[in-house]
Amino acid sequence: MHRIYKALVAMMFALPFSDTAVVFAQNAPRDPTIGTRSSVWMGYLVAAVFAGILLLLTLFPSKRQHEDL
């Protein structure tokens, strides 16, 4: 009886996900909008800022400088 109960509970939680997958599969893909792409240089700028922050944090001296060597 306990196995049947576990199987029914598992089916109760799994069925909504399977229905959702079917609904999303029936939708058509969105049309691509070519004119609204962002610039590549903005991504490079953000990556450079993050790299600079990482470099500064890496080179920042710790409070235990005598133990770092």
C-alpha positions, 0 to 999 in steps of 0.5 A, a space after each residue: 500500500 505504501 508503494 502505491 501511495 508513493 507512486 500516486 504522490 510522484 505522479 501528482 507532482 510530475 503530471 503538471 510538469 509534463 503538461 507544461 512541457 507540451 504547452 511550451 512545445 506547441 508555441 512558435 518561436 519568437 521572431 528575432 529582432 536584429 535592430 536591438 542588439 547591444 554593442 560588443 564593446 559594452 561587453 568588453 568594457 564590463 569584462 575589463 571592469 570585472 577583471 580590474 576589480 579582481 586584480 585589485 582584490 587579488 593584490 590587496 595586502 592581507 592583514 597577516 603580511 608577515 605570514 604570507 611569505 
